[in-house]
């Protein structure tokens, strides 16, 4: 199992620290550095900056939002980043959610699976540098009856095949991801529940495509906080606002993918309470309502030895790249967490 690092969103006041974290991960031999986007910093700019200041580590988008760009623009960006980074780019895609898609981008959030499938098909066709023509339900290239003509990408990517990942949570999306992508970006993954919440669906998609899980990158992100095992409860409290935001407030009452995931993990009653409190404005109450077990199951907390045991559980569950989001109030604490991640991987016998 390999390790990755997730820098999250740029522009939160820790930009210089984030670059130092990426550089330390590069020095330690981490496999990939991911950057996110929502409605603030854009991932391509961040990744080009990180790539220019690192040497070996891959840079990946977690994610490029599908409603933010046409598929041809995404192909252009991917090819450019792969060329500039010397073949170190990984393309992660996701549909985002209805509030961001419709509120920020003005793109209707409908038929996300069909849109994702067409998007991936167009991106991959453009990346082959064939002349681009496509007829689908959501995109038609060139537009009929006009002056448009099939064009081909002029940029030569460093590699013939750039790894393509999809951020997936729901069963149908996970199945399609297994069918059409090279990897899955997962969030709130529990090693105890990974088989039924993710792997079984990914496997079904691979089988549909006539493939196995061999070579497919199962890549969850887990927050990491290192400390004494006796302080695990306090470490878990660090992530209550984060978990409350996603389970309680990331989406509407009817359409919150993270809340639905918590329910599939057996927290139906708790997920409902967290959402009720969060959407009513009681964010502190929502955070307090989160069971410690839920946080502990979806993070890496405690001593290096405890984290090593958890890493073994994730590897046994099918994880191939474990992406860490190291917590810390200072840069040195975050860097120490990175080094602890490497030590834990070695102790687990997975390096």
C-alpha positions in Angstrom: 0.0 0.0 0.0 1.2 3.5 -0.9 0.7 6.8 0.9 -0.7 10.0 -0.5 -1.2 13.5 1.0 -4.3 15.7 0.6 -3.7 19.4 0.9 -7.4 20.2 0.8 -8.4 23.7 -0.3 -5.8 26.5 -1.0 -6.3 30.0 0.3 -7.2 29.1 3.9 -4.3 30.9 5.3 -1.9 28.0 5.3 -0.6 28.2 1.7 3.1 28.4 2.6 2.7 25.6 5.1 0.9 23.5 2.5 3.8 23.8 0.1 6.2 22.7 2.8 3.9 19.7 3.6 4.0 18.8 -0.1 7.8 19.1 -0.3 8.2 17.0 2.9 5.9 14.3 1.5 8.0 14.4 -1.7 11.2 13.9 0.4 9.6 11.0 2.3 8.6 9.2 -0.8 4.8 9.7 -0.7 3.2 8.6 -4.0 0.8 11.5 -4.7 -0.2 14.9 -3.5 -3.9 15.8 -4.1 -5.5 19.2 -4.1 -9.2 20.1 -4.0 -11.5 22.7 -5.3 -15.0 23.9 -4.4 -15.8 27.6 -5.0 -12.5 29.1 -3.9 -9.1 28.1 -5.2 -9.0 26.0 -8.4 -7.0 22.8 -8.4 -5.0 23.2 -11.6 -3.2 26.3 -10.5 -2.4 24.8 -7.1 -1.1 21.6 -8.7 1.1 23.4 -11.2 2.7 25.3 -8.3 3.2 22.2 -6.3 4.6 20.3 -9.3 7.1 23.1 -10.0 8.4 22.9 -6.4 8.7 19.1 -6.0 10.6 16.4 -7.8 9.1 13.0 -7.6 5.7 13.0 -6.1 2.7 12.8 -8.4 0.1 15.7 -8.3 -3.5 14.9 -8.6 -6.9 16.7 -8.7 -9.3 15.6 -6.0 -11.2 16.8 -7.7 -11.7 18.8 -10.9 -15.4 19.5 -10.7 -17.3 18.3 -13.8 -19.7 21.2 -14.0 -16.8 23.7 -13.9 -15.2 22.8 -17.2 -16.1 21.3 -20.6 -14.6 17.9 -21.1 -12.3 19.3 -23.8 -11.0 21.9 -21.4 -10.3 19.2 -18.8 -8.4 17.2 -21.5 -6.3 20.3 -22.3 -5.6 21.0 -18.6 -4.6 17.3 -17.9 -2.3 17.2 -20.9 -0.7 20.5 -20.0 -0.2 19.5 -16.3 1.2 16.1 -17.3 3.7 17.7 -19.7 4.8 20.4 -17.3 5.2 17.9 -14.4 7.2 15.4 -16.4 4.5 12.8 -16.3 3.4 13.2 -12.7 -0.3 14.2 -13.1 -3.3 12.1 -12.0 -6.8 13.3 -13.1 -9.5 13.1 -10.5 -13.1 14.0 -11.5 -16.3 14.4 -9.6 -19.8 15.9 -10.2 -19.6 18.0 -7.0 -23.1 18.5 -5.5 -26.4 20.2 -6.5 -25.8 23.3 -4.4 -22.4 24.0 -5.9 -23.2 22.8 -9.4 -26.4 24.9 -9.7 -25.6 27.7 -7.3 -22.0 28.4 -8.4 -21.6 27.1 -11.9 -25.2 27.4 -13.1 -25.2 23.9 -14.3 -28.2 21.7 -13.7 -27.4 18.8 -11.4 -29.3 16.0 -13.3 -28.4 12.6 -14.4 -24.9 12.7 -12.8 -24.0 9.2 -13.8 -24.8 9.6 -17.5 -23.0 13.0 -17.5 -19.9 11.5 -15.9 -19.8 8.6 -18.3 -20.0 10.9 -21.3 -17.5 13.3 -19.8 -14.9 10.6 -19.3 -15.5 9.3 -22.8 -14.8 12.7 -24.3 -11.8 13.4 -22.1 -10.2 10.1 -23.0 -11.0 10.5 -26.7 -9.5 14.0 -26.7 -6.4 12.7 -24.9 -5.7 10.2 -27.7 -5.2 13.2 -30.0 -7.7 12.0 -32.5 -10.0 14.5 -34.1 -12.8 15.0 -31.6 -16.3 14.2 -32.5 -19.0 12.9 -30.1 -22.7 12.4 -30.1 -24.3 12.0 -26.7 -27.2 13.0 -24.6 -25.3 15.8 -22.8 -22.6 16.8 -25.3 -22.4 16.9 -29.1 -19.1 17.8 -30.7 -19.0 19.6 -33.1 -22.3 21.3 -32.7 -24.5 20.4 -35.6 -25.5 22.9 -38.3 -22.7 25.4 -37.5 -19.1 26.2 -38.5 -17.5 23.9 -35.9 -15.3 21.1 -37.1 -13.6 18.2 -35.4 -10.3 19.3 -33.9 -7.5 17.5 -32.2 -5.4 18.3 -29.1 -2.2 20.0 -30.0 -0.4 19.4 -26.7 1.4 16.1 -26.3 0.9 14.6 -22.8 4.0 13.1 -21.3 2.3 9.7 -21.2 -0.1 8.0 -23.5 -2.4 7.2 -20.6 -3.0 9.6 -17.7 -4.6 7.8 -14.7 -8.2 8.8 -14.3 -10.0 8.7 -10.9 -13.6 9.4 -10.0 -14.8 10.6 -6.6 -17.6 8.2 -5.7 -19.8 7.6 -2.7 -23.1 6.0 -3.8 -23.3 2.3 -4.9 -24.3 3.2 -8.6 -21.5 5.7 -8.9 -19.0 3.3 -7.4 -20.0 0.6 -9.8 -19.7 2.9 -12.8 -16.3 4.1 -11.5 -15.1 0.6 -11.4 -16.2 0.2 -15.0 -14.8 3.3 -16.6 -12.0 4.7 -14.3 -8.5 3.7 -13.1 -9.2 4.5 -9.5 -11.8 5.6 -7.0 -11.4 8.6 -4.6 -13.2 7.8 -1.4 -14.1 9.8 1.7 -15.2 8.7 5.2 -13.9 5.2 4.6 -14.2 2.7 7.4 -12.0 -0.4 7.1 -14.7 -2.3 8.9 -17.3 -1.4 6.3 -15.3 -0.9 3.1 -16.2 -4.1 1.5 -20.0 -3.5 1.6 -19.9 0.3 1.2 -17.4 0.4 -1.7 -15.3 -2.6 -2.8 -18.2 -4.8 -3.7 -19.6 -2.1 -6.0 -16.3 -1.3 -7.6 -15.7 -5.0 -8.2 -19.0 -5.3 -9.9 -18.1 -2.5 -12.3 -14.7 -4.0 -13.1 -16.4 -7.3 -13.9 -18.9 -5.5 -16.1 -15.9 -4.1 -18.0 -14.3 -7.6 -18.2 -11.6 -6.6 -15.7 -10.5 -7.5 -12.1 -9.5 -5.2 -9.3 -5.9 -5.8 -10.3 -4.3 -2.4 -11.2 -7.3 -0.4 -9.9 -6.4 2.2 -7.3 -8.7 2.3 -4.3 -7.7 5.7 -2.8 -9.5 6.9 0.4 -8.6 10.0 2.3 -8.3 9.9 6.1 -7.5 12.7 8.5 -4.5 11.8 10.7 -3.8 12.9 14.3 -0.8 11.5 16.2 -0.8 11.3 20.0 -1.0 9.0 23.0 -3.5 6.2 22.8 -5.0 7.4 26.1 -5.8 10.7 24.3 -7.7 9.2 21.3 -11.0 10.7 22.5 -9.5 14.2 22.5 -7.9 13.6 19.1 -11.3 12.6 17.8 -12.8 15.8 19.0 -10.5 17.7 16.6 -12.5 16.2 13.7 -16.0 16.8 15.0 -16.6 20.0 13.1 -15.3 18.4 9.9 -17.5 15.3 10.2 -20.5 17.5 11.2 -20.0 19.6 8.1 -20.1 16.7 5.7 -22.6 14.4 7.5 -24.9 17.3 8.5 -24.5 20.1 6.1 -22.9 19.1 2.8 -26.0 19.1 0.7 -29.7 19.3 1.4 -31.8 17.2 3.7 -32.9 15.1 0.8 -29.6 14.9 -1.0 -26.5 14.5 1.2 -24.3 11.7 -0.1 -22.1 11.7 3.1 -25.2 11.4 5.4 -26.4 8.5 3.3 -22.9 6.8 3.6 -23.0 7.2 7.4 -26.4 5.5 7.4 -25.1 2.6 5.3 -22.4 2.2 8.0 -25.1 1.6 10.6 -25.5 5.1 11.9 -29.1 5.8 10.7 -30.4 7.5 13.9 -27.2 9.4 14.6 -26.9 10.7 11.0 -30.5 12.0 11.1 -29.8 13.8 14.4 -26.5 15.3 13.2 -28.3 16.6 10.0 -31.3 18.0 12.0 -29.1 19.9 14.3 -26.7 21.2 11.6 -29.4 22.4 9.3 -31.2 24.1 12.1 -28.1 26.1 12.8 -26.9 24.2 15.8 -23.4 23.3 14.5 -22.0 22.7 18.0 -24.9 20.3 18.8 -24.3 18.5 15.5 -20.6 18.0 16.3 -21.5 16.8 19.8 -24.0 14.3 18.4 -21.3 12.5 16.4 -20.4 9.1 18.0 -16.7 8.9 18.8 -16.7 5.5 17.1 -17.8 7.0 13.8 -14.9 9.4 13.9 -12.4 6.8 15.0 -13.6 4.5 12.2 -13.0 7.1 9.5 -9.7 8.7 10.7 -6.3 7.6 11.9 -5.8 8.5 15.5 -3.3 7.7 18.3 0.2 6.3 18.5 2.3 5.1 15.6 1.6 1.5 16.7 -2.2 2.1 16.7 -2.1 3.8 13.3 0.0 0.9 11.9 -2.6 -1.5 13.0 -5.3 0.5 11.3 -3.2 0.7 8.1 -3.0 -3.1 8.0 -6.8 -3.2 8.3 -7.2 -0.8 5.4 -4.7 -2.7 3.3 -6.6 -6.0 4.0 -9.9 -4.3 3.1 -8.5 -3.5 -0.4 -7.0 0.0 -0.1 -4.0 0.5 -2.5 -3.2 4.2 -1.8 -4.0 5.6 1.6 -4.2 9.4 1.4 -3.5 11.3 4.6 -4.8 14.7 5.7 -2.4 15.4 8.6 -3.9 17.6 11.4 -1.9 20.0 13.4 -2.0 23.5 14.8 1.5 24.3 13.5 3.5 23.4 10.4 5.9 21.3 12.6 3.0 19.3 13.9 1.8 18.6 10.4 5.3 17.6 9.2 5.7 15.3 12.3 2.4 13.7 11.3 3.7 13.0 7.8 6.8 11.4 9.2 4.6 9.3 11.6 2.6 8.1 8.6 5.7 6.8 7.0 6.9 5.2 10.2 3.5 3.6 10.7 3.5 2.2 7.1 6.9 0.6 7.7 5.8 -0.9 11.1 2.7 -2.3 9.4 5.0 -4.1 6.9 3.3 -2.3 4.0 6.1 0.0 2.7 
